[in-house]
């Protein structure tokens, strides 16, 4: 992807004074020696959600919401910023987003000793690309995709075709991920389950 496209797609927010958050940050190193800012909300529960945020989001904007989500869902949650976002070093682009996702996942498994079969990936918007990429290359319990994108070309031109030069191409990758399907359907009461 060119520099102009990267600036449009990876529009890292500048807002957020991280010192105002009374939380401990973890700094995880990528294979390119970039530092990825992360925060682990540890509720000592069996399941851990690795959240891959949307385009114009960062930990500062998401912390309060996911602190409550971790309580309501009764799960641990690890939040992280892509390179160029928040406190993370490096340049924001597709390749670095994937590398940071692998580094964070590997940190969870190798340093925090979280079992892969207890990790749920949750990707929102552009973060769906990171979640899908991690899911097809690492072992996980499941994947939640919220407002997922099919591909960059699909966003720009509303087409269902996959082109060789397309990027952020979830539609091509997700077909190789055959592990778990989750369907959320409306029901009147729990006796219908």
C-alpha positions as CSV (number, residue, x, y, z in Angstrom):
1,X,0.0,0.0,0.0
2,X,1.3,3.5,-0.8
3,X,2.0,6.1,1.9
4,X,-1.1,8.2,1.0
5,X,-3.4,5.1,1.3
6,X,-1.7,4.1,4.6
7,X,-2.4,7.6,6.0
8,X,-6.1,7.3,5.1
9,X,-6.6,3.7,6.2
10,X,-4.4,3.8,9.3
11,X,-5.6,7.1,10.7
12,X,-4.1,6.8,14.1
13,X,-5.9,9.1,16.6
14,X,-3.7,11.7,18.4
15,X,-6.1,12.2,21.2
16,X,-5.6,10.6,24.6
17,X,-3.4,11.5,27.4
18,X,-2.3,8.1,28.6
19,X,-0.9,9.5,31.9
20,X,-4.5,10.2,32.9
21,X,-5.3,6.4,32.8
22,X,-4.3,4.9,36.1
23,X,-3.3,1.6,34.5
24,X,-0.1,-0.3,34.0
25,X,1.0,-0.6,30.4
26,X,2.9,-3.6,29.0
27,X,5.3,-2.9,26.2
28,X,5.7,-5.9,23.8
29,X,8.5,-6.0,21.3
30,X,7.8,-7.0,17.7
31,X,10.2,-8.8,15.4
32,X,11.2,-5.3,14.0
33,X,12.0,-4.1,17.6
34,X,9.0,-1.8,17.7
35,X,7.3,-1.4,21.1
36,X,3.6,-2.2,21.2
37,X,1.7,-0.6,24.1
38,X,-0.8,-3.0,25.7
39,X,-2.9,-3.4,28.8
40,X,-4.1,-6.6,30.3
41,X,-7.4,-6.6,32.3
42,X,-6.9,-9.7,34.4
43,X,-10.0,-11.0,36.1
44,X,-8.4,-14.4,36.7
45,X,-11.0,-16.0,34.4
46,X,-10.6,-19.0,32.1
47,X,-11.2,-17.1,28.8
48,X,-9.1,-14.2,27.5
49,X,-10.2,-11.8,24.7
50,X,-7.6,-10.3,22.5
51,X,-9.2,-7.1,21.2
52,X,-8.0,-5.7,17.8
53,X,-9.4,-2.2,17.6
54,X,-10.8,-0.2,14.7
55,X,-9.1,2.4,12.6
56,X,-9.4,5.6,14.6
57,X,-9.3,4.0,18.1
58,X,-6.7,3.4,20.7
59,X,-6.4,2.0,24.3
60,X,-7.2,5.5,25.8
61,X,-10.5,5.6,24.0
62,X,-11.4,2.0,24.7
63,X,-10.3,1.3,28.2
64,X,-13.4,2.3,30.2
65,X,-15.7,0.4,27.9
66,X,-13.7,-2.8,27.9
67,X,-13.1,-2.7,31.7
68,X,-16.9,-3.0,32.0
69,X,-17.1,-5.5,29.3
70,X,-14.6,-7.7,31.1
71,X,-16.7,-7.6,34.2
72,X,-20.0,-8.3,32.4
73,X,-18.7,-11.1,30.1
74,X,-16.6,-12.5,33.0
75,X,-13.4,-12.6,30.9
76,X,-9.9,-11.3,30.8
77,X,-9.2,-8.8,28.1
78,X,-5.9,-7.7,26.5
79,X,-6.0,-4.4,24.6
80,X,-3.2,-3.2,22.4
81,X,-2.3,-0.3,20.0
82,X,-1.0,-1.0,16.5
83,X,2.4,0.6,15.6
84,X,1.9,4.4,15.2
85,X,-1.2,4.4,17.5
86,X,-1.1,5.7,21.0
87,X,2.1,4.8,22.9
88,X,3.2,2.2,20.3
89,X,6.3,3.0,18.2
90,X,6.6,2.4,14.5
91,X,4.7,3.1,11.4
92,X,1.0,2.3,11.0
93,X,0.4,0.0,8.0
94,X,-1.1,-3.4,7.2
95,X,2.1,-5.4,7.6
96,X,2.9,-3.8,10.9
97,X,-0.6,-4.3,12.2
98,X,-0.2,-8.1,11.5
99,X,3.2,-8.2,13.1
100,X,2.0,-6.5,16.2
101,X,-0.9,-8.9,16.5
102,X,1.4,-11.9,16.3
103,X,3.7,-10.3,18.9
104,X,0.9,-9.7,21.3
105,X,-0.6,-13.2,20.8
106,X,2.9,-14.8,21.4
107,X,3.3,-12.6,24.5
108,X,0.0,-13.9,25.9
109,X,1.0,-17.5,25.3
110,X,4.7,-17.4,26.2
111,X,4.9,-14.8,28.9
112,X,1.4,-14.6,30.5
113,X,1.0,-18.4,30.1
114,X,-2.4,-18.1,28.6
115,X,-3.4,-21.3,26.8
116,X,-4.2,-20.8,23.1
117,X,-7.5,-22.8,23.4
118,X,-8.7,-20.1,25.9
119,X,-8.0,-17.1,23.6
120,X,-10.9,-15.5,21.8
121,X,-9.9,-12.9,19.1
122,X,-12.2,-9.9,18.8
123,X,-11.7,-7.7,15.8
124,X,-13.6,-4.5,15.0
125,X,-13.5,-2.8,11.6
126,X,-9.9,-2.8,10.4
127,X,-9.1,-4.9,13.5
128,X,-11.1,-7.7,11.9
129,X,-8.1,-8.1,9.5
130,X,-5.7,-8.5,12.3
131,X,-8.0,-11.0,14.1
132,X,-8.6,-13.1,11.0
133,X,-4.8,-13.1,10.2
134,X,-4.0,-14.2,13.7
135,X,-6.7,-16.9,13.6
136,X,-5.4,-18.5,10.5
137,X,-1.8,-18.5,11.7
138,X,-2.2,-19.3,15.5
139,X,-4.4,-21.6,17.6
140,X,-7.4,-19.9,19.2
141,X,-10.8,-20.8,20.8
142,X,-12.8,-18.6,18.5
143,X,-13.2,-15.3,16.7
144,X,-15.6,-12.4,17.0
145,X,-15.8,-10.0,14.1
146,X,-17.7,-6.8,14.5
147,X,-18.2,-4.5,11.5
148,X,-15.7,-6.6,9.6
149,X,-14.4,-5.5,6.3
150,X,-14.2,-7.8,3.2
151,X,-11.3,-6.1,1.5
152,X,-9.9,-2.6,0.8
153,X,-11.2,-2.8,-2.8
154,X,-14.6,-3.8,-1.6
155,X,-14.8,-0.8,0.7
156,X,-13.8,1.6,-2.1
157,X,-15.8,0.1,-4.9
158,X,-18.5,-2.1,-3.3
159,X,-17.5,-5.1,-5.4
160,X,-17.5,-8.8,-4.4
161,X,-14.5,-9.6,-6.6
162,X,-11.1,-10.4,-5.3
163,X,-8.3,-8.7,-7.2
164,X,-4.6,-9.7,-7.1
165,X,-3.5,-6.3,-5.8
166,X,-6.2,-6.0,-3.1
167,X,-5.2,-5.6,0.5
168,X,-6.8,-6.1,3.9
169,X,-8.4,-9.0,2.2
170,X,-10.5,-10.8,4.9
171,X,-12.7,-12.5,2.3
172,X,-9.9,-14.5,0.9
173,X,-8.4,-15.4,4.3
174,X,-11.6,-16.3,6.1
175,X,-12.3,-19.1,3.7
176,X,-9.3,-21.0,5.1
177,X,-10.5,-20.6,8.7
178,X,-12.8,-23.5,9.3
179,X,-12.7,-24.0,13.0
180,X,-15.7,-22.5,14.8
181,X,-18.8,-20.8,13.6
182,X,-20.8,-18.7,15.9
183,X,-24.3,-17.6,15.0
184,X,-26.1,-15.1,17.2
185,X,-29.9,-15.5,16.7
186,X,-32.8,-13.8,18.5
187,X,-34.7,-16.0,20.9
188,X,-37.7,-15.3,23.2
189,X,-36.2,-17.1,26.2
190,X,-33.4,-19.5,27.2
191,X,-35.7,-22.6,27.0
192,X,-35.4,-22.3,23.2
193,X,-31.7,-23.0,23.2
